[in-house]
Amino acid sequence: MDALPVASLARNIPDETLLDDIQRRSSGFFLNAVNRANGLVADSTRPGAPCSIAALGLALSLWPAGVERGWMSRGEAQALTLAALRCLWRAPQGPQPDAAGHKGFFYHFLDMHTGRRAWKSELSTIDTALLMAGVLAAAQYFAHDDAAEAEIRSLAHALYTRVDWRWALNGGATFSHGWRSGRGFLRFRWEGYNEALILYILGLGSPSFPVPPESYKAWLSTLRWRRVYGREMLHAGPLFVHQLSHIWIDFRDIRDGFMRARGFDYFGNSRAATRLQRDYAIRNPKGLRAYGENCWGFSAGDGPGPARRTIGGVERRFHGYAARGVPHGPDDGTLSPWAAMASLPFAPEIVMPLARHVHRAGAGAGAGADEGARCRFTASYNPTWAGTDDLDGGWVSPALIGINQGPVVLMIENHRSGFLWRLMRDCAPIVTGLRRAGFSGGWLQGP
């Protein structure tokens, strides 16, 4: 799992070599963060971090990609997948506060050893959807006629069909954000343009507890078409909103009623959002350090705050963990090039120059430099914090986060080979969910 030597990070290395190196660095997070006894994956590299069920969903999707790329054996991927699915299936479900989940949903964070609820977290509908997307991906990939892979498929089917998607509507048309034992449903719902597209598709595609098509129509009714920097689009500031659902679903040339009316598709919308981020960095309305055509990426992640500092005669407010976005913020100078890399399929003509720029900066730090300093694809950083234009200055996140690293690996793979997109085109719940949502065109027109 070693990265390429720094000497190989030259200006003119082939694109495929560069992308392979970035994928291998980011996938290393998961191989280091997994508990091999039960397959659970830690949320971050922070000591004592619990399992993030969203990171686990990404890992279950990433193990097959690792096999196809030769980073791990099929036997290793099979063992990690089976351990995770067994743990999820056996973990207690129910209304008790120390269960792993309820009604087939899981709590956002689970104890890395017991698989039970951690941190008094909420039972999360969106994170369960991301987990189930990974569960379904595992079922699609492990299709061999042997006992272990048959068990993977059986457990995946059982886990997905156990989720009571209708219950999560909480008597309304749109999904609740979640639920807490003893307190009930959270007051917010998944409305407006957000990362919940995958949630609605999986809820519609369920063979056991499907939500009605009216739920998707209700969600569509909350979407607002906007003009931002001269671009007509469904706007959301952070890049992760435009990426997460696309990890598993190829939205190129398939459209629901909302997009058909505008002659657009969700893939094109994510392309517009990616280019908007670069435009914002070039304009740099707040005069923050290092921003430019090859230095951008605004998404959810750590930051150097909360703090206030006066830098260059300007008082700056810095945030901690935040969903940074453009053009309306929050924007405190924290850059996340890994978020730009996860948009590679949408706009390779602007993402690849950024990749080369950041990789060269990392190589220039020298072979003895800290990994976080040598390659900013693995961490957010803030050059404004130190008042310097140099990528080697400022604040660098001390931790890596699974839900940031997974999209890098998987979206680069979708760009390179279309691997996960092709795999999920044959996934019955995905296809059923898309059709019930009113999608047509493109690959959905096939047999």
C-alpha positions in Angstrom: 0.0 0.0 0.0 3.1 2.2 -0.2 2.7 5.5 -2.2 5.0 6.3 -5.1 8.4 7.6 -4.1 8.7 11.3 -4.1 11.1 11.2 -6.9 8.4 9.8 -9.2 6.1 12.8 -8.5 7.5 14.7 -11.4 5.8 17.3 -13.5 5.2 15.1 -16.5 4.2 11.7 -15.0 1.2 10.1 -16.8 -2.3 10.9 -15.6 -2.9 7.2 -14.8 0.2 7.0 -12.6 -0.8 10.2 -10.8 -4.4 9.0 -10.2 -3.2 5.6 -9.1 -1.0 7.2 -6.5 -3.8 9.5 -5.2 -6.2 6.5 -5.0 -3.7 4.4 -3.1 -3.0 7.1 -0.6 -6.7 7.6 0.2 -7.5 3.9 0.2 -4.8 3.5 2.8 -7.0 5.2 5.3 -9.5 2.3 5.2 -7.0 -0.5 5.4 -5.6 1.2 8.5 -9.0 2.1 10.0 -10.7 -1.2 9.7 -11.2 -3.6 12.7 -10.4 -6.8 10.9 -12.3 -8.8 13.6 -15.7 -7.3 12.7 -15.2 -5.3 9.6 -16.1 -1.9 11.1 -14.3 1.2 9.9 -13.4 4.1 12.1 -14.8 7.6 11.4 -11.3 9.2 11.5 -7.7 8.7 12.5 -8.4 10.4 15.9 -7.6 8.1 18.8 -10.7 6.3 20.0 -12.9 7.3 17.0 -16.0 5.1 16.7 -17.2 3.5 13.5 -18.9 5.8 11.0 -21.6 3.8 9.2 -21.2 6.1 6.2 -17.5 5.4 6.1 -18.3 1.7 6.3 -20.6 2.0 3.3 -17.8 3.5 1.4 -15.4 0.8 2.5 -17.8 -1.9 1.4 -17.8 -0.3 -2.0 -14.0 0.3 -2.0 -12.9 -3.3 -1.2 -14.1 -4.5 -4.7 -12.3 -1.6 -6.4 -9.2 -2.6 -4.5 -9.4 -6.1 -5.8 -9.9 -4.9 -9.4 -6.9 -2.6 -9.1 -4.7 -5.3 -7.4 -4.3 -3.4 -4.1 -5.8 -6.3 -2.2 -6.7 -9.9 -2.8 -10.3 -11.1 -3.3 -10.0 -13.3 -0.2 -9.0 -10.3 1.9 -11.9 -8.2 0.6 -14.3 -11.1 1.0 -13.3 -11.6 4.6 -13.6 -7.9 5.5 -17.0 -7.7 3.8 -18.4 -10.8 5.5 -17.1 -9.7 8.9 -18.9 -6.4 8.6 -22.2 -7.8 7.3 -22.2 -10.4 10.1 -21.6 -7.7 12.7 -24.3 -5.5 11.3 -26.8 -8.3 11.1 -26.1 -9.6 14.6 -26.0 -6.2 16.3 -29.1 -5.6 18.4 -32.0 -3.6 16.9 -34.7 -2.0 18.9 -35.8 1.1 20.8 -33.3 0.6 23.7 -30.6 3.4 23.8 -27.7 1.0 23.5 -28.8 -0.9 20.5 -27.1 -0.6 17.1 -30.2 0.7 15.4 -33.9 0.5 15.1 -36.3 -0.5 12.3 -33.3 -1.6 10.2 -31.7 1.8 10.4 -28.4 2.3 12.2 -27.0 4.9 14.5 -24.6 7.4 12.9 -21.7 6.1 15.0 -21.1 2.6 16.4 -18.6 1.3 18.9 -15.7 -0.1 17.0 -15.7 -3.3 19.1 -19.3 -4.0 20.1 -21.1 -2.5 17.1 -23.5 -0.8 19.4 -24.5 2.9 19.5 -21.7 5.4 20.3 -21.6 9.0 21.4 -25.4 9.2 21.9 -25.6 9.7 18.2 -28.8 9.9 16.2 -30.2 7.1 14.2 -29.4 8.6 10.8 -31.4 8.1 7.7 -28.9 9.5 5.2 -25.9 7.6 6.8 -28.0 4.4 6.7 -28.6 5.0 3.0 -24.9 5.4 2.4 -24.3 2.2 4.4 -26.9 0.3 2.4 -25.5 1.6 -0.9 -22.2 -0.1 0.1 -24.1 -3.2 1.3 -25.8 -3.5 -2.1 -22.5 -2.9 -3.9 -20.9 -5.8 -2.0 -23.8 -8.0 -3.0 -23.4 -7.1 -6.7 -19.6 -7.7 -6.7 -19.4 -10.9 -4.7 -21.3 -13.1 -7.1 -19.2 -16.2 -7.2 -20.8 -19.6 -6.5 -19.1 -20.4 -3.1 -20.4 -20.4 0.4 -18.7 -17.2 1.6 -19.9 -15.0 -1.3 -23.4 -16.6 -1.1 -23.5 -15.6 2.6 -22.5 -12.0 1.6 -25.4 -11.8 -0.8 -27.8 -13.3 1.7 -26.8 -11.0 4.5 -26.8 -7.9 2.2 -30.4 -8.8 1.1 -31.5 -9.3 4.7 -30.0 -6.0 5.9 -31.5 -3.9 3.0 -34.9 -5.5 3.2 -35.0 -5.0 7.0 -34.9 -1.2 6.7 -38.4 0.2 7.2 -38.1 3.3 4.9 -41.8 4.1 5.4 -41.3 4.5 9.1 -38.7 7.1 8.5 -41.3 9.3 6.8 -42.8 9.9 10.3 -46.2 10.4 8.9 -45.1 13.0 6.3 -44.2 12.9 2.6 -40.4 13.5 3.0 -37.8 11.7 5.0 -36.9 12.7 8.5 -33.2 13.4 9.2 -33.3 10.8 11.9 -34.5 9.5 15.3 -33.2 9.2 18.9 -34.2 6.6 21.4 -36.5 8.1 24.1 -36.9 11.4 22.1 -38.4 10.4 18.8 -37.8 11.8 15.4 -35.6 14.8 14.7 -37.6 17.9 13.6 -35.7 18.4 10.3 -36.6 16.7 7.0 -34.7 16.0 3.9 -36.0 18.8 1.7 -34.3 21.1 -0.7 -31.4 20.1 -2.9 -29.0 18.0 -0.8 -27.2 14.7 -0.6 -30.4 12.8 0.0 -31.0 11.8 -3.6 -29.5 8.3 -2.8 -31.8 8.1 0.2 -34.9 8.6 -1.8 -33.8 6.2 -4.6 -33.1 3.4 -2.1 -36.3 4.0 -0.3 -38.3 3.8 -3.5 -36.5 0.7 -4.6 -37.1 -1.4 -1.5 -39.0 -4.7 -2.1 -40.2 -4.8 1.5 -41.0 -1.2 2.8 -41.0 1.1 -0.3 -41.9 4.7 0.1 -44.5 5.9 -2.4 -43.5 7.8 -5.5 -45.3 10.8 -4.0 -42.5 11.1 -1.5 -40.0 11.7 -4.3 -42.4 14.2 -5.9 -42.7 16.0 -2.5 -38.9 16.2 -2.4 -38.7 17.5 -6.0 -41.3 20.2 -5.1 -38.8 21.7 -2.6 -36.0 22.1 -5.2 -35.2 25.6 -6.4 -33.5 26.4 -9.7 -31.1 29.3 -9.4 -28.6 31.4 -11.4 -25.2 31.6 -9.7 -22.2 33.2 -11.3 -24.1 33.1 -14.6 -24.9 29.3 -14.3 -28.4 27.9 -14.1 -28.3 25.1 -11.6 -29.6 23.4 -8.5 -27.2 25.1 -6.0 -25.7 23.7 -2.9 -22.5 25.3 -1.6 -20.4 22.3 -0.4 -19.0 19.9 -3.0 -20.0 16.7 -1.1 -23.7 17.4 -1.8 -22.9 17.1 -5.5 -20.9 14.0 -5.1 -22.2 11.4 -2.6 -25.2 10.0 -4.6 -23.0 10.0 -7.8 -20.6 7.5 -6.2 -23.0 4.7 -6.8 -25.4 6.0 -9.6 -24.3 7.1 -13.0 -26.6 10.1 -13.6 -25.2 10.9 -17.1 -28.1 11.4 -19.5 -30.8 10.0 -17.2 -33.4 12.5 -16.0 -36.4 12.7 -13.7 -39.3 15.1 -14.3 -37.5 18.0 -12.7 -34.4 17.7 -14.9 -36.4 16.8 -18.1 -38.2 20.1 -17.8 -34.9 21.9 -17.9 -33.0 19.8 -20.4 -30.4 19.0 -17.9 -29.3 16.1 -15.7 -27.8 15.7 -12.2 -24.4 14.9 -13.6 -24.3 18.2 -15.5 -25.5 19.9 -12.4 -22.5 18.6 -10.5 -20.2 19.7 -13.3 -21.6 23.2 -13.0 -21.1 23.1 -9.2 -17.5 22.0 -9.7 -16.7 24.8 -12.1 -18.5 27.2 -9.8 -16.0 26.3 -7.0 -13.0 27.1 -9.3 -14.6 30.3 -10.4 -15.1 31.4 -6.8 -11.4 30.6 -5.9 -10.3 32.7 -8.9 -12.5 35.6 -7.8 -11.5 35.1 -4.2 -13.9 37.8 -2.9 -12.5 37.6 0.7 -8.9 38.0 -0.3 -7.9 34.7 1.4 -4.4 33.1 0.9 -3.4 30.7 -1.9 -6.8 30.6 -3.7 -6.6 30.3 -7.5 -7.4 28.3 -10.6 -5.5 25.3 -9.3 -6.1 25.7 -5.6 -9.7 25.2 -4.6 -12.1 22.7 -3.0 -14.7 23.6 -0.5 -16.7 21.0 1.4 -17.4 19.5 4.8 -14.3 19.1 6.9 -12.1 20.2 9.8 -10.8 23.7 10.2 -8.3 25.5 12.6 -11.0 27.2 14.7 -13.1 28.2 16.4 -10.9 31.2 16.6 -10.4 34.9 15.6 -7.1 36.2 14.3 -6.0 39.5 12.8 -3.9 38.7 9.7 -2.5 41.4 7.4 -4.7 44.0 9.2 -7.9 42.0 8.6 -9.7 40.2 11.4 -10.5 36.7 10.3 -12.9 34.2 11.9 -11.9 30.6 11.6 -14.3 27.6 12.0 -13.7 24.1 13.3 -15.6 21.3 11.5 -18.0 23.0 9.1 -19.7 22.4 5.7 -17.8 25.0 3.8 -19.4 26.2 0.5 -19.5 28.8 -2.2 -20.3 31.5 -3.0 -22.2 32.2 0.3 -19.8 30.4 2.7 -18.9 29.7 5.3 -15.4 30.4 3.9 -12.5 30.8 6.3 -9.6 30.0 4.0 -9.8 26.2 4.6 -9.2 24.3 1.4 -9.9 20.7 0.7 -8.3 19.5 -2.6 -9.6 16.0 -1.9 -13.1 17.4 -2.4 -12.0 18.7 -5.8 -10.5 15.3 -6.7 -13.9 13.6 -5.9 -15.3 15.8 -8.7 -12.9 14.4 -11.3 -15.6 12.7 -13.4 -17.6 15.9 -13.7 -14.8 18.2 -14.8 -11.4 16.5 -15.5 -10.2 19.5 -17.5 -10.0 21.6 -14.3 -9.5 18.9 -11.7 -6.4 17.3 -13.3 -4.4 20.6 -13.3 -5.3 21.0 -9.6 -4.1 17.4 -9.0 -0.7 18.1 -10.6 -0.4 21.4 -8.7 -1.0 19.9 -5.3 1.1 16.8 -6.0 4.1 18.9 -7.1 3.7 21.0 -3.9 3.7 17.8 -1.9 6.7 16.4 -3.7 8.6 19.7 -3.0 8.2 19.2 0.7 10.8 16.4 0.6 10.8 12.7 1.4 11.2 13.2 5.1 8.2 15.4 5.4 5.0 14.5 7.3 2.5 12.7 5.1 -0.1 15.4 5.7 2.3 18.1 4.6 3.5 16.2 1.6 0.1 15.5 0.0 -2.9 17.7 0.8 -5.3 15.2 -0.8 -5.4 13.4 2.6 -6.2 16.5 4.7 -7.8 19.9 4.7 -5.4 22.8 5.2 -5.6 26.6 5.7 -2.7 28.7 4.5 -4.5 31.9 5.6 -4.0 30.8 9.3 -0.3 31.5 9.0 -0.6 34.4 6.6 1.4 32.7 3.8 0.9 31.7 0.2 3.0 28.6 0.5 1.1 25.3 0.6 3.7 24.2 3.3 2.5 26.9 5.6 -0.5 27.4 7.7 -2.8 24.9 9.4 -3.1 21.2 8.4 -5.8 19.0 9.7 -4.2 16.5 12.2 -6.8 13.9 11.3 -8.1 12.1 8.2 -11.8 11.4 7.9 -13.3 8.4 6.2 -16.2 10.1 4.5 -13.7 12.4 2.8 -11.3 9.8 1.7 -13.8 7.3 0.3 -15.3 9.6 -2.4 -11.7 10.3 -3.7 -11.0 6.6 -4.3 -14.4 5.7 -5.7 -14.9 8.8 -7.9 -11.4 8.5 -9.4 -12.3 4.9 -10.2 -15.5 5.9 -11.8 -13.6 8.3 -13.9 -10.9 5.8 -14.9 -13.0 2.7 -15.5 -16.7 3.4 -14.6 -16.3 0.4 -12.3 -18.9 1.1 -9.6 -21.3 2.8 -12.0 -21.3 -0.3 -14.2 -21.7 -2.6 -11.2 -24.7 -0.8 -9.8 -26.5 -0.6 -13.2 -27.5 -4.2 -12.5 -28.6 -3.6 -8.9 -32.3 -4.2 -8.8 -33.1 -1.8 -6.0 -31.2 1.1 -7.7 -32.9 0.5 -11.1 -36.3 0.1 -9.4 -35.8 3.2 -7.4 -34.8 5.3 -10.3 -37.8 4.1 -12.4 -40.2 4.8 -9.6 -38.7 8.3 -9.2 -39.5 8.9 -12.9 -36.0 8.6 -14.3 -35.6 7.6 -18.0 -33.1 7.9 -20.8 -29.4 7.0 -21.1 -28.4 3.6 -19.7 -31.9 3.1 -18.2 -33.2 2.6 -21.7 -31.3 -0.6 -22.1 -32.7 -4.1 -21.7 
